[in-house]
Every structure is written in structure tokens, then in C-alpha cells.
Amino acid sequence: MATDIEIARKANKKPIQEIGAKLGIPTEHLLPFGHDKAKVSDAFIKSLEGKPDGKLILVTAINPTPAGEGKTTTTVGLGDGLNKIGKKAAICIREASLGPCFGMKGGAAGGGYAQVVPMEEMNLHFTGDFHAITSAHNLLSAMIDNHIYWGNALQIDQRRIVWRRVMDMNDRALRQITASLGGVANGFPTEAGFDITVASEVMAILCLATDLDDLEKRLGDIIVAYTRERKPIYCRDIKADGAMTVLLAQAMQPNIVQTLENNPAFVHGGPFANIAHGCNSVIATKTALKLADYVVTEAGFGADLGAEKFMNIKCRKAGLKPDAVVIVATVRAMKMNGGIARADLGAENVDAVKAGCANLGRHIENMKKFGVPAIVGINHFVTDTDAEIAAMKEYCASVGAEAILNTHWANGGDGITETAKKIVELAEGGTAAYKPLYPDEMGLFEKIQTVAKQIYRAETVTADKKILDQLKLWEEAGYGKLPVCMAKTQYSFTTDPNQRGAPTGFDLPIREVRLSAGAGFIVAICGEIMTMPGLPRVPSAEAIKFNDAGEIEGLF
């Protein structure tokens, strides 16, 4: 069997104008980046207002394990599968960050015969969106420092600057720094730090904004600092919002590429789900819904993070109503949740599969709370045995969910048509009654508790008085109706990444809270989660290079 990279290199790509034509996008409304990728014009998107929406399908997963789940692969495969059965379908996924590409995770474009191409470009710079976000974010940082340098007319308290810098790379040395050393000409020495670009509020804003006017307003709403009297200073006070919007204008336009089966794929935006809201852009999703009868999108990491934020933040803010959910799981991951070491996953172990299914069951229960029908997609590996697959299906049936085996990695769209037909049945059945987990009017700490207890199954949520007082102040300032965005490890329902399965009765510590006033949510940082990751002992970057044929190796 060919490897992912070998399959991607042999892709029979069509000109991007042909892909756009499948959705009725005229050539003049495609801004091409080479022959195989393009941006969709703002004017064309505005012309779609008033058209009916297609059906929205969410692909989510169990908590990720080193055994692999294949959520993006399933998203791509399902889009191809829907097209195989005669439906007009498009997919919407996120762009890849350079951080995980050069760190631990590697590329993010699907796998096997369910991939989006051009794979190399998607994982390396793509159309420059992340660079634009990084530049816009850091322009604001520079303008804050410059304002203070030239007299500080706004009376910013340097100890209360809350706007950090960003870069799209894992670099732990920059988490906390001292800036402006070297004398009077360099400004006033101050404590500062960096987050990764995907954790930037600018990234969240770009992914939630509906157009350029909304983008500029949201950018202006960013709180960057406070005065000694605790009065908030906004981005618009620094007068950076206009220039930031100009920098982001092209980045706001969704990118369109294609699957290996030449079906349309929108790849736009990229907030991580463990430190941000984990969904592709609202503008890409809404555009796709106007152009296709079925739109398949994914939300990052396990359903406790990505799907929860998709339902409670993205759908709430954008007025979206999903019609069906696919929860991706693998036999291998069930065995790992059942206590089997990665090296031993190839041997049949039905008991371990049954023991590990509790994690899957928790996610099935959680999805039901949002009122959207869900099925389980078993992503097939060649080492899976009939008995292990049967055990998974039996477990799912016992908790009221149908599980379907998919072979899209090996067979492309043909390997997932059964799931595609079931999704059509669910979406057309009209049983979806989407509702968020909590109302806008609920208190901020109560919202945090609701997610922690109903989704994670924590027994208690602990936060010191400083955090509780901060949440109360934000409520008094008019931010009480915002949803909460939980920053937590993706590997467990708890804050301990090593605690697999479906634990209960644990404590969830809230270490810090941040107000993202422009994006429109409160970030609750739980446990030891980092908003600037570090590189692993052996980073993926060590294996990335050109081979003798001039091809890039190591991205997959």
C-alpha cells in the first residue's frame, strides 16, 4: 500500500477553476494562487445572501491517542462519499499551523485516499493567511508600545498590558520575556511574552467575523490593557483597528482547494481546539452552505473540546444549526483507552476494545445533549479483526448509537458510502433540534461549571478568589452573556493528559481567565495547558527536507 505522501504526489489535480465551477463560482471571482488553489472573492460571497442553506454535518472524535483516529481523513472521505452517492457536497476544514508541522503532529490534510491537495502547500504557508494574522496581531503590539513611548496619552498601566505577541511556531523560550531593554531609545523595560498564532484573538476574530465591517468592529473591541484605575483600553483607542483590517482583508477570503477525487474543499482559519475554539471560519462554512447541498466540517480534537465549542460558540454566534454528527473512533484507540500499550495494538484483544469503549460512550452521551443525531464512524485499520469491530458495534448499539465501518483511507469515497447514505437519512429526517448547552444569561463561572460537569464529568471546579472576582467584574462590565472557551488538554476529559477512558469525580482547576472581547468569549485556562507549546525531544522538523528528486519529505 502506498504511503500518504506517495498518494498525494500522484494526485490528478484539476485546475482550480474547474473545482470552483462545480459549486457555481465564476472564474472572475476566484483569486488564484497558482493552478490548484484560490480565494473566493468578497463580492461573490455577498451575492449569495438570501440563498437557502444546505445541510451541515459535523465530524468529531474521541479524545486523541497516539494510535490515531483520523478525524480529518473521515471529514474528507465523507465529502467524497456524499459526492459518490450523487449529492452536491463540499468540505470545510482548518488550515495547518507551522507549530505542529515542525513539532510533533505533522501535516493536517487527511490521509490515504481521503486527502486534500496540494498537501505540501497547505502545510507550509498556503496562501499566507497565518502570516497576515501574525502581522496584524504584532502590529497592535508595536502600536501599544509606541503609544507608551510617545507620552502615553491614554495613561496605560504598563503592568496591566494584557496583549501578548504571537508567532506561528512552537518556541517555549518566548513564553515569558523581558522586552525593551537597552536604554531610553528602546522604550520602557517591561515583562511580555508570546503565544502561538493559532491562540491569537485575531485568529478567533477572523474565524468568527462575517465580513470586513464585522472584522473591523471586532478588532476594535479587543481589550489590550488597563489604566491604573482599571479602565479598559481598546484596540480602537490605539487606532490600530483600521490598519489591522487592511492587513487581514485578503486573509478573510476563504481558500478553495480539492480532494483527491476532485471535490471542492474550503480550507480557512485554524484556531486550535485545546487553547481556542477549534473550528474553521464562519465565512467559509456559511459560503459553502450557500453553494452545496451538504457541507461536512470538523472541529478539533475530541468532542469534549472541538464539538463542544462548535456547538456552544460557533453555532451560537453564527446562527448555524447542524443536522447530524459523526463521531470518529478506531479499534486501535479503543484498545489504547483499554490499557494496551502502543507497541501491542496489532494483536487482537476484544476485552481491551470493550474496556476502552467507555471514552467513546461518553462522547456519544455528550452529543445527545445538543439535540443533534449522531452516529459513530469506525475508521478502519488493516490490523482490525472482525471480532474487535463487532465488539465496537455492539457497544455503540447498547448506548443507542449506530456504528458503521469505513474504509475511506484505502478506498476513498467508495469506502464510506454507507455512512454517507445514513447521514443523508439523518439530515433529511428532520430530527435535529440543535440547542446550546447553556443559555447566554447564565453566569460566567456557572457556564464554566456546566461544561466541566456535564461534558467532562468533573465533580468540582476550583478557582481562587482573584479569578472569581475577575469574572464578576466582566459581568458588571457587560460581558456576562459571552460563552466560555475552555483551554484544556485534548488527551483526557480531565486536566491530566495521561488519564484516559471516562474518569469521573475529579477536580478541574481553573488557572487563569482571559477576556476575548473582540472574538466574543471568555477563555478559561485549565490545569497546565500552554498557549505557547514547546518542541518535543525529537521534533518533526528534523525529518523534513528535500529528497534527491526535489520533493519534500517528512511532512507526513
C-alpha positions, 0 to 999 in steps of 0.5 A, spaced: 500 500 500 502 506 498 504 511 503 500 518 504 505 522 501 506 517 495 498 518 494 498 525 494 504 526 489 500 522 484 494 526 485 490 528 478 489 535 480 484 539 476 485 546 475 482 550 480 477 553 476 474 547 474 473 545 482 470 552 483 465 551 477 462 545 480 459 549 486 457 555 481 463 560 482 465 564 476 472 564 474 472 572 475 471 571 482 476 566 484 483 569 486 488 564 484 494 562 487 497 558 482 493 552 478 490 548 484 488 553 489 484 560 490 480 565 494 473 566 493 472 573 492 468 578 497 463 580 492 461 573 490 460 571 497 455 577 498 451 575 492 449 569 495 445 572 501 438 570 501 440 563 498 437 557 502 442 553 506 444 546 505 445 541 510 451 541 515 454 535 518 459 535 523 465 530 524 468 529 531 472 524 535 474 521 541 479 524 545 486 523 541 491 517 542 497 516 539 494 510 535 490 515 531 483 516 529 483 520 523 478 525 524 480 529 518 481 523 513 473 521 515 471 529 514 474 528 507 472 521 505 465 523 507 465 529 502 467 524 497 462 519 499 456 524 499 459 526 492 459 518 490 452 517 492 450 523 487 449 529 492 452 536 491 457 536 497 463 540 499 468 540 505 470 545 510 476 544 514 482 548 518 488 550 515 495 547 518 499 551 523 507 551 522 507 549 530 505 542 529 508 541 522 515 542 525 513 539 532 510 533 533 503 532 529 505 533 522 501 535 516 493 536 517 490 534 510 487 527 511 490 521 509 490 515 504 485 516 499 481 521 503 486 527 502 486 534 500 491 537 495 496 540 494 498 537 501 505 540 501 502 547 500 497 547 505 502 545 510 507 550 509 504 557 508 498 556 503 496 562 501 499 566 507 493 567 511 497 565 518 502 570 516 497 576 515 494 574 522 501 574 525 502 581 522 496 584 524 496 581 531 504 584 532 502 590 529 497 592 535 503 590 539 508 595 536 502 600 536 501 599 544 508 600 545 509 606 541 503 609 544 507 608 551 513 611 548 510 617 545 507 620 552 502 615 553 496 619 552 491 614 554 495 613 561 496 605 560 498 601 566 504 598 563 503 592 568 496 591 566 498 590 558 494 584 557 496 583 549 501 578 548 505 577 541 504 571 537 508 567 532 506 561 528 511 556 531 512 552 537 518 556 541 517 555 549 523 560 550 518 566 548 513 564 553 515 569 558 520 575 556 523 581 558 522 586 552 525 593 551 531 593 554 537 597 552 536 604 554 531 610 553 531 609 545 528 602 546 522 604 550 520 602 557 523 595 560 517 591 561 515 583 562 511 580 555 511 574 552 508 570 546 503 565 544 502 561 538 498 564 532 493 559 532 491 562 540 491 569 537 484 573 538 485 575 531 485 568 529 478 567 533 476 574 530 477 572 523 474 565 524 468 568 527 467 575 523 462 575 517 465 580 513 470 586 513 465 591 517 464 585 522 472 584 522 473 591 523 468 592 529 471 586 532 478 588 532 476 594 535 473 591 541 479 587 543 481 589 550 489 590 550 490 593 557 488 597 563 489 604 566 491 604 573 484 605 575 482 599 571 479 602 565 479 598 559 483 600 553 481 598 546 484 596 540 480 602 537 483 607 542 490 605 539 487 606 532 490 600 530 483 597 528 483 600 521 490 598 519 489 591 522 483 590 517 487 592 511 492 587 513 487 581 514 482 583 508 485 578 503 486 573 509 478 573 510 477 570 503 476 563 504 481 558 500 478 553 495 482 547 494 480 539 492 480 532 494 483 527 491 477 525 487 476 532 485 471 535 490 471 542 492 474 543 499 474 550 503 480 550 507 480 557 512 482 559 519 485 554 524 484 556 531 486 550 535 481 546 539 485 545 546 487 553 547 481 556 542 475 554 539 477 549 534 473 550 528 474 553 521 471 560 519 464 562 519 465 565 512 467 559 509 462 554 512 456 559 511 459 560 503 459 553 502 452 552 505 450 557 500 453 553 494 452 545 496 447 541 498 451 538 504 457 541 507 461 536 512 466 540 517 470 538 523 472 541 529 478 539 533 480 534 537 475 530 541 468 532 542 469 534 549 473 540 546 472 541 538 464 539 538 463 542 544 465 549 542 462 548 535 456 547 538 456 552 544 460 558 540 460 557 533 453 555 532 451 560 537 454 566 534 453 564 527 446 562 527 448 555 524 444 549 526 447 542 524 443 536 522 447 530 524 454 528 527 459 523 526 463 521 531 470 518 529 473 512 533 478 506 531 479 499 534 486 501 535 484 507 540 479 503 543 484 498 545 489 504 547 483 507 552 483 499 554 490 499 557 494 496 551 500 499 550 502 502 543 507 497 541 501 491 542 495 494 538 496 489 532 494 483 536 487 482 537 484 483 544 476 484 544 476 485 552 481 491 551 476 494 545 470 493 550 474 496 556 476 502 552 469 503 549 467 507 555 471 514 552 467 513 546 460 512 550 461 518 553 462 522 547 456 519 544 452 521 551 455 528 550 452 529 543 445 527 545 445 533 549 445 538 543 439 535 540 443 533 534 443 525 531 449 522 531 452 516 529 459 513 530 464 512 524 469 506 525 475 508 521 478 502 519 485 499 520 488 493 516 490 490 523 482 490 525 479 483 526 472 482 525 471 480 532 474 487 535 469 491 530 463 487 532 465 488 539 465 496 537 458 495 534 455 492 539 457 497 544 455 503 540 448 499 539 447 498 547 448 506 548 443 507 542 448 509 537 449 506 530 456 504 528 458 503 521 465 501 518 469 505 513 474 504 509 475 511 506 483 511 507 484 505 502 478 506 498 476 513 498 469 515 497 467 508 495 469 506 502 464 510 506 458 510 502 454 507 507 455 512 512 454 517 507 447 514 505 445 514 513 447 521 514 443 523 508 437 519 512 439 523 518 439 530 515 433 529 511 429 526 517 428 532 520 430 530 527 435 535 529 433 540 534 440 543 535 440 547 542 446 550 546 448 547 552 447 553 556 443 559 555 447 566 554 444 569 561 447 564 565 453 566 569 460 566 567 463 561 572 456 557 572 457 556 564 464 554 566 461 549 571 456 546 566 461 544 561 466 541 566 460 537 569 456 535 564 461 534 558 467 532 562 464 529 568 468 533 573 465 533 580 468 540 582 471 546 579 476 550 583 478 557 582 481 562 587 478 568 589 482 573 584 479 569 578 472 569 581 472 576 582 475 577 575 469 574 572 464 578 576 467 584 574 466 582 566 459 581 568 458 588 571 462 590 565 457 587 560 460 581 558 456 576 562 452 573 556 459 571 552 460 563 552 466 560 555 472 557 551 475 552 555 483 551 554 484 544 556 488 538 554 485 534 548 488 527 551 483 526 557 476 529 559 480 531 565 486 536 566 491 530 566 493 528 559 495 521 561 488 519 564 484 516 559 477 512 558 471 516 562 474 518 569 469 521 573 469 525 580 475 529 579 477 536 580 478 541 574 482 547 576 481 553 573 488 557 572 487 563 569 481 567 565 482 571 559 477 576 556 476 575 548 472 581 547 473 582 540 472 574 538 466 574 543 468 569 549 471 568 555 477 563 555 478 559 561 485 556 562 485 549 565 490 545 569 497 546 565 495 547 558 500 552 554 498 557 549 505 557 547 507 549 546 514 547 546 518 542 541 518 535 543 525 531 544 525 529 537 521 534 533 518 533 526 522 538 523 528 534 523 525 529 518 523 534 513 527 536 507 528 535 500 529 528 497 534 527 491 528 528 486 526 535 489 520 533 493 519 534 500 519 529 505 517 528 512 511 532 512 507 526 513 
